[in-house]
């Protein structure tokens, strides 16, 4: 996908919560980045 976009001159916009976020997630919280990073780590 990245190569196709690059060859077409298109900039891809990657987003985390395209369809919104769960009610318990506060994206404005200072702890959001650390919590999100921990949730993406492989066990």
MINUKOL-47167 format. One record per residue: residue number from 0; x, y, z of N, C-alpha, C in turn; residue in three letters. Coordinates in steps of 0.2 Angstrom, whole numbers, plus 5000, padded with zeros to 4 digits. Example, Ala and Ser with C-alpha at 12.3 -4.5 7.8 and 13.67 -1.06 7.14 Angstrom:
% MINUKOL-47167
NODE     i    npx    npy    npz   capx   capy   capz    cpx    cpy    cpz    aa
NODE     0   5066   4972   5039   5062   4978   5039   5066   4984   5039   ala
NODE     1   5064   4989   5035   5068   4995   5036   5064   5000   5039   ser
***
This chain:
% MINUKOL-47167
NODE     i    npx    npy    npz   capx   capy   capz    cpx    cpy    cpz    aa
NODE     0   5004   4994   5000   5000   5000   5000   5004   5006   5000   unk
NODE     1   5010   5006   5004   5014   5012   5004   5017   5013   4998   unk
NODE     2   5020   5008   4995   5023   5009   4988   5018   5011   4983   unk
NODE     3   5012   5009   4983   5007   5011   4978   5006   5018   4979   unk
NODE     4   5005   5020   4985   5003   5027   4986   5009   5032   4984   unk
NODE     5   5015   5029   4986   5021   5033   4984   5022   5034   4976   unk
NODE     6   5021   5029   4973   5021   5029   4966   5016   5033   4962   unk
NODE     7   5010   5034   4966   5004   5038   4963   5005   5045   4966   unk
NODE     8   5009   5046   4970   5010   5053   4973   5005   5055   4978   unk
NODE     9   5002   5050   4981   4997   5051   4986   5000   5050   4993   unk
NODE    10   4998   5055   4998   5000   5054   5005   4995   5051   5009   unk
NODE    11   4997   5045   5012   4992   5041   5016   4992   5044   5023   unk
NODE    12   4986   5045   5025   4985   5047   5032   4983   5041   5037   unk
NODE    13   4987   5039   5041   4986   5034   5046   4983   5036   5052   unk
NODE    14   4978   5033   5054   4975   5036   5061   4973   5030   5065   unk
NODE    15   4973   5031   5071   4972   5026   5076   4965   5024   5078   unk
NODE    16   4961   5029   5078   4954   5028   5080   4949   5031   5074   unk
NODE    17   4950   5028   5068   4946   5030   5063   4938   5030   5064   unk
NODE    18   4936   5025   5068   4929   5025   5069   4927   5027   5076   unk
NODE    19   4931   5031   5079   4930   5034   5086   4934   5029   5091   unk
NODE    20   4934   5031   5097   4937   5027   5102   4932   5025   5107   unk
NODE    21   4934   5020   5111   4930   5017   5117   4929   5023   5122   unk
NODE    22   4924   5022   5125   4922   5027   5130   4927   5028   5136   unk
NODE    23   4930   5023   5137   4935   5023   5143   4942   5026   5141   unk
NODE    24   4943   5027   5134   4949   5030   5132   4949   5037   5131   unk
NODE    25   4954   5041   5135   4954   5048   5135   4960   5050   5131   unk
NODE    26   4960   5051   5124   4965   5053   5120   4969   5059   5122   unk
NODE    27   4966   5063   5126   4969   5070   5129   4973   5069   5135   unk
NODE    28   4972   5063   5138   4976   5061   5144   4983   5061   5143   unk
NODE    29   4987   5063   5148   4994   5063   5148   4997   5056   5148   unk
NODE    30   4992   5051   5150   4994   5044   5151   4993   5040   5145   unk
NODE    31   4989   5043   5140   4987   5039   5134   4992   5036   5130   unk
NODE    32   4998   5040   5129   5003   5037   5124   5006   5031   5127   unk
NODE    33   5008   5032   5134   5011   5026   5137   5006   5020   5137   unk
NODE    34   5000   5021   5139   4995   5016   5139   4994   5013   5132   unk
NODE    35   4994   5017   5127   4993   5014   5121   4999   5010   5118   unk
NODE    36   5005   5013   5120   5011   5009   5118   5012   5002   5122   unk
NODE    37   5010   5002   5128   5010   4996   5132   5005   4991   5129   unk
NODE    38   4999   4993   5126   4994   4989   5124   4996   4986   5117   unk
NODE    39   5001   4989   5114   5003   4987   5107   5010   4982   5107   unk
NODE    40   5012   4981   5113   5018   4977   5114   5017   4970   5114   unk
NODE    41   5021   4966   5111   5020   4959   5110   5022   4956   5117   unk
NODE    42   5018   4951   5119   5019   4947   5125   5026   4944   5125   unk
***
